Amino acid sequence: MSQYAGLAGAGGNAALCDLRSDTVTRPDAGMMQAMAAAELGDDVFGEDPSVNRLEAVLAERLGKDAALFLPTGTMSNLAGLLAHCQRGEEIITGAGYHVHAYEAAGASVLGGIALCPVPVRADGALDPGVVAGAVKADDSHLAISRLLSLENTHNGLAVPLADMSAAAEAGRAAGLSVHLDGARFFNAITALGCAETDLAGLTDTVSVCLSKGLGTPAGSALVGPADLIARARRWRKMLGGGMRQAGVLAAAGLYALEHNTARLAEDHARAEELAGVLRGLGAGEVSQATNMVFFTPVDGRNDALRAHLAAKGVVIGGGSTGAIRMVLHRDADDSALAQAVQALRRFYG
Ligand SMILES: *Cc1c(COP(=O)(O)O)cnc(C)c1O
């Protein structure tokens, strides 16, 4: 079941505390003002000053040549993968990583690119030995290994630079290029306490989302070397992602990069607090990393818990069994968290 399903009567504006995902964040007054004031042009002609500024800012911040603004993280990854790989080539990536698990095999469907999934370690990293072992020999029976696609954060886990680097080096030693799905790149930076260039410097291309914890209504970017970004630009057009006066969204992105990256630490602190409360209740297994909390109720009453919380304006995702994911974000402030905590205590108290 989708994490967004089965929430009739609780979703939308009525929810006091929506913990399904950080994608539910809405633009605040400052962001709306920035969007309303955005200088606009036709971005397919390269003439939208706000998009051009956002791309320049991201390229500069991540220490790369160029950036490309795209409507979604999925399209950003896809345009990147298509720019890196030709038909008959393959991408080595984590089996549970978004690129393999949740992007409808777009690279295979649209690019004739094979996806070679490898196991993800419990810490969210790929083992360098596993990466090296997955690289195919030059043999006409086999796909041509071309790209290693990493992810950070993965299920909230911020993969340390040393582990990222070890996996990337294993790929590079075998001649692979390296992509980072950094949908939550800035959460990773916050948790690792490193510079944006430290993480981005480990891979050739990076995809970042502006619409999750950063709070814009839509928008992602692919950042990397000029030649790859130029190829990705053609793919973006072909995929239908060439937007015209996209500066209204880019202005939100610029605002978010200025105002909403440093505050991600608050989301991480609230996630830690929520995890502490859940552990204290002794009602199931709890794990937490960055802005995500995973809770597996020991009594298996997931649906009853979800209904109880929904009645109190607290919305959670997940299916009828297994782990429930709760994601902290800018629109879940201290009073929203208190609401969630009170509702949880009442259910288990
Ligand atoms: C959300 C997400 C994406 C895709 O972003 P959309 O904007 O929803 O298409 C890609 N990778 C990861 C790890 C994500 O969490």
The ligand as an SDF file (V2000), in Angstrom:
LIG
                    3D

 15 15  0  0  0  0  0  0  0  0999 V2000
   12.1990   11.6690   -3.2430 C   0  0  0  0  0  0  0  0  0  0  0  0
   13.3930   10.9790   -3.7770 C   0  0  0  0  0  0  0  0  0  0  0  0
   13.6810   10.9820   -5.1420 C   0  0  0  0  0  0  0  0  0  0  0  0
   12.7310   11.5070   -6.1950 C   0  0  0  0  0  0  0  0  0  0  0  0
   12.2290   12.7290   -6.0280 O   0  0  0  0  0  0  0  0  0  0  0  0
   10.7900   13.1520   -6.6610 P   0  0  0  0  0  0  0  0  0  0  0  0
   10.9270   14.6260   -6.6820 O   0  0  0  0  0  0  0  0  0  0  0  0
    9.7610   12.6390   -5.7250 O   0  0  0  0  0  0  0  0  0  0  0  0
   10.6880   12.5770   -8.0170 O   0  0  0  0  0  0  0  0  0  0  0  0
   14.8550   10.3920   -5.5400 C   0  0  0  0  0  0  0  0  0  0  0  0
   15.6890    9.8180   -4.6740 N   0  0  0  0  0  0  0  0  0  0  0  0
   15.4440    9.7720   -3.3470 C   0  0  0  0  0  0  0  0  0  0  0  0
   16.4190    9.1180   -2.4350 C   0  0  0  0  0  0  0  0  0  0  0  0
   14.2810   10.3440   -2.8500 C   0  0  0  0  0  0  0  0  0  0  0  0
   14.0330   10.3020   -1.5450 O   0  0  0  0  0  0  0  0  0  0  0  0
  1  2  1  0
  2  3  1  0
  2 14  2  0
  3  4  1  0
  3 10  2  0
  4  5  1  0
  5  6  1  0
  6  7  2  0
  6  8  1  0
  6  9  1  0
 10 11  1  0
 11 12  2  0
 12 13  1  0
 12 14  1  0
 14 15  1  0
M  END
$$$$
